Amino acid sequence: MIIITATFTLADPSNRSESIEKAAPLQQATRDDEAGCRAYVFSPDPCSNDRVVVFELWENRDALADHFDHQNYYKMGSMFGEIGLANAESQKWRVTAEEPVYDETPKARADFFTCETQSPDEAIIIAGYIDLHEPTERADLLSSSIPFQLATRDEEPGCQMYVFSADPCRKERIEVVEIWDNRESLAAHFEHENYFNMGNLIRSTSGRDSNHRKYRCDYNEPVYDDSRRARADFFTL
């Protein structure tokens, strides 16, 4: 599997709502029509009004290579080009292991408890979703979560990304993406007050369903090579 993460900073923050609206049908088409796509999300960062956060999960290199030749990819790029970006940063990650975040008890685990071998120094990405039974609660929940999201990003060592955001294609869904340097930093997060504060906030809703998985990644590199060509292969190896 291959994960892509990215952040887009818009040149004009007032254009973000327009960009999210235009991106929604392209996201849905990619999710529905492209083989090997397990997740494809362009969502507004609640903590920064000029930022769009990207998470993609592809089954293999062939699926990602096909995406880079697909009209959905070109239309998305053209749309954001017209909207105007001040900055864009993207990375692709090679996944070596995948499993649920929570064991059967259920306890959040930083180790890969279903795997025979451990690689504690490899980066870990957590990704998943929370589906609220009452979609009207989403906006208030995300607004209330901003202090906890910022505190996690700013104060917890090893946190590269920590975003709970609104899925543009599903009004009930909150998308979750986290990147941690290693097992130690993720384990520390699971004992931190920010983790418990966020959990208490989510549990304050009238009801929800959720799915969170973690991915161990042994290598990451830019999506684009020096010629600005999107590459599905890991060309820096």
Summary of the structure (lengths in Angstrom):
residues: 237
radius of gyration: 17.3
end to end distance: 16.6
largest distance: 49.9
contacts: 736
relative contact order: 0.20
helix: 34%
strand: 36%
